[in-house]
Amino acid sequence: MAGALTIDDVRQAADAIAGAVVRTPFLPSQTLSQLTGADVWLKFENLQFTASFKERGALNRLLQLSDAERARGVVAVSAGNHAQGVAYHGRRLGIPVTVVMPNGTPRTKIACTEGFGARVVSITFSLDLTDPGRAQVIVAALATRGLAAEIIGITEA
């Protein structure tokens, strides 16, 4: 997807992921509304299988892969919720998933991601998303483990 996100992009994504994610409720919060003096509503994304909204974007991107890309597999860089979304839907779709997590990631996040079928690689790398060398460090670290990776796009999920 190039350029600015449009309402048509959002509708297309919603159609693509329909039935594979929970259509979560959007409900008013009396407590937060009273505390803030504003009308506060909450979207209950904790009801997703992975307990996070991040699986929506992960699934949408995985569905856009060609057959060749699916067969080759994907690499995601995440310390938690996005990793779990990619791993879960990758397994559902038969796409091999490797997740790069920074050293120091809580063991529970690693275990959940592995439990969804991903191979987890823990390395030291910059957590600064503006670091221009970050992606190359990750690709090099994967290569030392016998994994080939190509940077085809960098997105925040």
Buried (B, 14 or more C-beta within 10 A) or exposed (E): EEEEEEEEEEEBBEEBBEEBBBEBEEEEEEEEEEEEEEEBEEEEBEEBBBBBBBBBBBBBBBBEBEEEEBEBBBBBBBBBBBBBBBBBBBBBBEBBBBBBBBEEBEEEBBEBBBEBBBBBBBBEBBEEEEEEEBBEBBBEBBEEEEBEBEEEEEEEB
